[in-house]
Amino acid sequence: MERIYSLIPDGKIVADIGTDHGQLAVALAERQKAKKIIATDISASSLQKLILRIQGTPLEKRIKTFVTDGLEGLGKEGIQVAVIAGMGGVLIGKILEKAGTIPNLESLVLCPHVGVEELRPKLTDLGFAVKKEDFVEEEGKLYPLLFASKGEEAYTTFGEKKFGHYMPEHPNEAFQKFVYKEKKTRQKLLQNNSKLPEKRRDELKRELIEIGKVEKTIETHRNL
Ligand SMILES: C[S@@+](CC[C@H](N)C(=O)[O-])C[C@H]1O[C@@H](n2cnc3c(N)ncnc32)[C@H](O)[C@@H]1O
């Protein structure tokens, strides 16, 4: 949560989409980082956890809550930063696509738990470019963190979509573990699954070549 928090610019109108227990929204309110905080969830019972947490406290006035799908119905809130964490990359992409143009929206802070390779090209399609990136390990799980704002960016290869442009040249420990895990998964699939269709085997082999290139980039930059 702290690493997501640190990617959020100060003094903005921030929406935490899919807030659940509202840990991030509460931190934003307690530390007075945002001008206004909107916390949403598609599930009323999930959002209820946050509502109960802030009820009767000074935070109640600082966090506006909505049960809604993604950014639906939030057009009038003047959202400048949308945070979407803890969902798959495909779902995050769908939420953003469905939202269309949000007049004041400047930036996105995204933490897809899976499917970052599907999210990156979607961001490009929607006119966003990843400007900052980080990688975190939490309870043994590895997550990318993306900060995106309006701009152009192209992803062509599997390696670019999966690992992005920034982290291979600025590798931290979590990112290196992620690359290693992706390599091992594919090696095991190839070794232990003789019934895999030839097409899939070829694809996995191509992906392994690209992972090898990312490893070389990491190696070069780790020693700088
Ligand atoms: C795993 S929790 C993540 C909570 C928090 N954002 C975090 O990173 O710790 C995912 C939350 O997203 C909510 N969610 C799923 N689809 C959604 C959608 N389309 N719009 C809003 N919230 C959604 C779920 O109800 C759930 O509370």
The ligand as an SDF file (V2000), in Angstrom:
LIG
                    3D

 27 29  0  0  0  0  0  0  0  0999 V2000
   -8.6770   -7.5470   -4.1020 C   0  0  0  0  0  0  0  0  0  0  0  0
   -9.6740   -6.1680   -3.7710 S   0  0  0  0  0  0  0  0  0  0  0  0
   -8.4860   -4.8820   -3.8260 C   0  0  0  0  0  0  0  0  0  0  0  0
   -8.7020   -3.8780   -2.7640 C   0  0  0  0  0  0  0  0  0  0  0  0
   -7.7290   -2.7120   -2.7790 C   0  0  0  0  0  0  0  0  0  0  0  0
   -7.8880   -1.9060   -3.9740 N   0  0  0  0  0  0  0  0  0  0  0  0
   -6.3160   -3.1930   -2.6360 C   0  0  0  0  0  0  0  0  0  0  0  0
   -5.5350   -3.0870   -3.5950 O   0  0  0  0  0  0  0  0  0  0  0  0
   -5.9520   -3.6840   -1.5550 O   0  0  0  0  0  0  0  0  0  0  0  0
  -10.5670   -5.8880   -5.2650 C   0  0  0  0  0  0  0  0  0  0  0  0
  -11.8150   -5.0230   -5.0590 C   0  0  0  0  0  0  0  0  0  0  0  0
  -12.2420   -4.5710   -6.3380 O   0  0  0  0  0  0  0  0  0  0  0  0
  -13.6500   -4.5790   -6.3570 C   0  0  0  0  0  0  0  0  0  0  0  0
  -14.0860   -4.5730   -7.7740 N   0  0  0  0  0  0  0  0  0  0  0  0
  -14.0690   -5.5900   -8.6560 C   0  0  0  0  0  0  0  0  0  0  0  0
  -14.5440   -5.2000   -9.8540 N   0  0  0  0  0  0  0  0  0  0  0  0
  -14.8500   -3.8790   -9.7270 C   0  0  0  0  0  0  0  0  0  0  0  0
  -15.3930   -2.8950  -10.6100 C   0  0  0  0  0  0  0  0  0  0  0  0
  -15.7070   -3.1870  -11.8640 N   0  0  0  0  0  0  0  0  0  0  0  0
  -15.5920   -1.6540  -10.1320 N   0  0  0  0  0  0  0  0  0  0  0  0
  -15.2970   -1.3360   -8.8350 C   0  0  0  0  0  0  0  0  0  0  0  0
  -14.7930   -2.2280   -7.9640 N   0  0  0  0  0  0  0  0  0  0  0  0
  -14.5640   -3.4840   -8.3970 C   0  0  0  0  0  0  0  0  0  0  0  0
  -14.0190   -5.8150   -5.5660 C   0  0  0  0  0  0  0  0  0  0  0  0
  -15.3510   -5.7700   -5.0980 O   0  0  0  0  0  0  0  0  0  0  0  0
  -12.9790   -5.7810   -4.4530 C   0  0  0  0  0  0  0  0  0  0  0  0
  -13.4460   -5.1130   -3.3050 O   0  0  0  0  0  0  0  0  0  0  0  0
  1  2  1  0
  2  3  1  0
  2 10  1  0
  3  4  1  0
  4  5  1  0
  5  6  1  0
  5  7  1  0
  7  8  2  0
  7  9  1  0
 10 11  1  0
 11 12  1  0
 11 26  1  0
 12 13  1  0
 13 14  1  0
 13 24  1  0
 14 15  1  0
 14 23  1  0
 15 16  2  0
 16 17  1  0
 17 18  1  0
 17 23  2  0
 18 19  1  0
 18 20  2  0
 20 21  1  0
 21 22  2  0
 22 23  1  0
 24 25  1  0
 24 26  1  0
 26 27  1  0
M  CHG  2   2   1   9  -1
M  END
$$$$
